[in-house]
Amino acid sequence: MLGLLAITLLTGCVAFRRPSTAPPPAALPAAAAAPSQRAVAYPHGQWLLYGDGTAGAPYVWVWVPTGTTPPPAR
């Protein structure tokens, strides 16, 4: 028993730790952490995402070829 106590003291093994007094890091809002991507570009055109996902304005992907003007947002 004395040998186990001596090994524990010599190796620096700590059985108990003080609780941290530092506050936990603040969580970022989901909108700030992951911005939404509304365009996917390719060499010959791009897909644009319109709408907000509601019944009044559902999501709609629109293909816009290179060299043309995209349709106005609704």
DRENPALO-25728 format. One record per residue (C-alpha): x negated, y, z negated; residue in three letters; residue number from 1. Coordinates in pm, whole numbers. Layout:
<atom><x>X</x><y>Y</y><z>Z</z><residu>ALA</residu><num>NUM</num></atom>
...
! end
This chain:
<atom><x>0</x><y>0</y><z>0</z><residu>MET</residu><num>1</num></atom>
<atom><x>-284</x><y>235</y><z>-87</z><residu>LEU</residu><num>2</num></atom>
<atom><x>-452</x><y>154</y><z>247</z><residu>GLY</residu><num>3</num></atom>
<atom><x>-139</x><y>250</y><z>441</z><residu>LEU</residu><num>4</num></atom>
<atom><x>-117</x><y>580</y><z>253</z><residu>LEU</residu><num>5</num></atom>
<atom><x>-486</x><y>653</y><z>324</z><residu>ALA</residu><num>6</num></atom>
<atom><x>-445</x><y>578</y><z>698</z><residu>ILE</residu><num>7</num></atom>
<atom><x>-140</x><y>802</y><z>718</z><residu>THR</residu><num>8</num></atom>
<atom><x>-320</x><y>1090</y><z>549</z><residu>LEU</residu><num>9</num></atom>
<atom><x>-640</x><y>1049</y><z>754</z><residu>LEU</residu><num>10</num></atom>
<atom><x>-467</x><y>1030</y><z>1094</z><residu>THR</residu><num>11</num></atom>
<atom><x>-253</x><y>1338</y><z>1034</z><residu>GLY</residu><num>12</num></atom>
<atom><x>76</x><y>1158</y><z>1084</z><residu>CYS</residu><num>13</num></atom>
<atom><x>356</x><y>1386</y><z>976</z><residu>VAL</residu><num>14</num></atom>
<atom><x>684</x><y>1232</y><z>869</z><residu>ALA</residu><num>15</num></atom>
<atom><x>878</x><y>1553</y><z>804</z><residu>PHE</residu><num>16</num></atom>
<atom><x>893</x><y>1869</y><z>1014</z><residu>ARG</residu><num>17</num></atom>
<atom><x>1026</x><y>2208</y><z>930</z><residu>ARG</residu><num>18</num></atom>
<atom><x>1329</x><y>2317</y><z>1131</z><residu>PRO</residu><num>19</num></atom>
<atom><x>1249</x><y>2571</y><z>1396</z><residu>SER</residu><num>20</num></atom>
<atom><x>1339</x><y>2930</y><z>1311</z><residu>THR</residu><num>21</num></atom>
<atom><x>1332</x><y>3044</y><z>1674</z><residu>ALA</residu><num>22</num></atom>
<atom><x>1672</x><y>3089</y><z>1837</z><residu>PRO</residu><num>23</num></atom>
<atom><x>1758</x><y>2849</y><z>2120</z><residu>PRO</residu><num>24</num></atom>
<atom><x>1703</x><y>2986</y><z>2473</z><residu>PRO</residu><num>25</num></atom>
<atom><x>2006</x><y>3157</y><z>2625</z><residu>ALA</residu><num>26</num></atom>
<atom><x>2182</x><y>2966</y><z>2901</z><residu>ALA</residu><num>27</num></atom>
<atom><x>2212</x><y>3134</y><z>3239</z><residu>LEU</residu><num>28</num></atom>
<atom><x>2557</x><y>3172</y><z>3391</z><residu>PRO</residu><num>29</num></atom>
<atom><x>2627</x><y>2925</y><z>3671</z><residu>ALA</residu><num>30</num></atom>
<atom><x>2674</x><y>3202</y><z>3928</z><residu>ALA</residu><num>31</num></atom>
<atom><x>2331</x><y>3348</y><z>3856</z><residu>ALA</residu><num>32</num></atom>
<atom><x>2160</x><y>3010</y><z>3855</z><residu>ALA</residu><num>33</num></atom>
<atom><x>2287</x><y>2882</y><z>4189</z><residu>ALA</residu><num>34</num></atom>
<atom><x>2384</x><y>3136</y><z>4452</z><residu>PRO</residu><num>35</num></atom>
<atom><x>2626</x><y>3001</y><z>4710</z><residu>SER</residu><num>36</num></atom>
<atom><x>2506</x><y>2954</y><z>5065</z><residu>GLN</residu><num>37</num></atom>
<atom><x>2758</x><y>3075</y><z>5323</z><residu>ARG</residu><num>38</num></atom>
<atom><x>2549</x><y>3031</y><z>5641</z><residu>ALA</residu><num>39</num></atom>
<atom><x>2356</x><y>2738</y><z>5788</z><residu>VAL</residu><num>40</num></atom>
<atom><x>2129</x><y>2851</y><z>6071</z><residu>ALA</residu><num>41</num></atom>
<atom><x>2003</x><y>2646</y><z>6366</z><residu>TYR</residu><num>42</num></atom>
<atom><x>1794</x><y>2757</y><z>6667</z><residu>PRO</residu><num>43</num></atom>
<atom><x>2101</x><y>2755</y><z>6896</z><residu>HIS</residu><num>44</num></atom>
<atom><x>2356</x><y>2902</y><z>6650</z><residu>GLY</residu><num>45</num></atom>
<atom><x>2485</x><y>2897</y><z>6295</z><residu>GLN</residu><num>46</num></atom>
<atom><x>2774</x><y>2773</y><z>6082</z><residu>TRP</residu><num>47</num></atom>
<atom><x>2940</x><y>3045</y><z>5872</z><residu>LEU</residu><num>48</num></atom>
<atom><x>3165</x><y>2969</y><z>5575</z><residu>LEU</residu><num>49</num></atom>
<atom><x>3473</x><y>3188</y><z>5539</z><residu>TYR</residu><num>50</num></atom>
<atom><x>3736</x><y>3190</y><z>5264</z><residu>GLY</residu><num>51</num></atom>
<atom><x>3725</x><y>3152</y><z>4889</z><residu>ASP</residu><num>52</num></atom>
<atom><x>3876</x><y>2805</y><z>4844</z><residu>GLY</residu><num>53</num></atom>
<atom><x>4222</x><y>2918</y><z>4734</z><residu>THR</residu><num>54</num></atom>
<atom><x>4555</x><y>2828</y><z>4895</z><residu>ALA</residu><num>55</num></atom>
<atom><x>4575</x><y>3180</y><z>5040</z><residu>GLY</residu><num>56</num></atom>
<atom><x>4220</x><y>3173</y><z>5182</z><residu>ALA</residu><num>57</num></atom>
<atom><x>4094</x><y>2815</y><z>5219</z><residu>PRO</residu><num>58</num></atom>
<atom><x>3734</x><y>2740</y><z>5314</z><residu>TYR</residu><num>59</num></atom>
<atom><x>3675</x><y>2740</y><z>5691</z><residu>VAL</residu><num>60</num></atom>
<atom><x>3347</x><y>2665</y><z>5870</z><residu>TRP</residu><num>61</num></atom>
<atom><x>3303</x><y>2861</y><z>6197</z><residu>VAL</residu><num>62</num></atom>
<atom><x>3038</x><y>2781</y><z>6460</z><residu>TRP</residu><num>63</num></atom>
<atom><x>2874</x><y>3093</y><z>6605</z><residu>VAL</residu><num>64</num></atom>
<atom><x>2639</x><y>3033</y><z>6902</z><residu>PRO</residu><num>65</num></atom>
<atom><x>2317</x><y>3236</y><z>6921</z><residu>THR</residu><num>66</num></atom>
<atom><x>2364</x><y>3564</y><z>7106</z><residu>GLY</residu><num>67</num></atom>
<atom><x>2730</x><y>3612</y><z>7012</z><residu>THR</residu><num>68</num></atom>
<atom><x>2897</x><y>3823</y><z>6744</z><residu>THR</residu><num>69</num></atom>
<atom><x>3053</x><y>3632</y><z>6454</z><residu>PRO</residu><num>70</num></atom>
<atom><x>3426</x><y>3680</y><z>6395</z><residu>PRO</residu><num>71</num></atom>
<atom><x>3524</x><y>3928</y><z>6123</z><residu>PRO</residu><num>72</num></atom>
<atom><x>3589</x><y>3792</y><z>5774</z><residu>ALA</residu><num>73</num></atom>
<atom><x>3956</x><y>3765</y><z>5687</z><residu>ARG</residu><num>74</num></atom>
! end
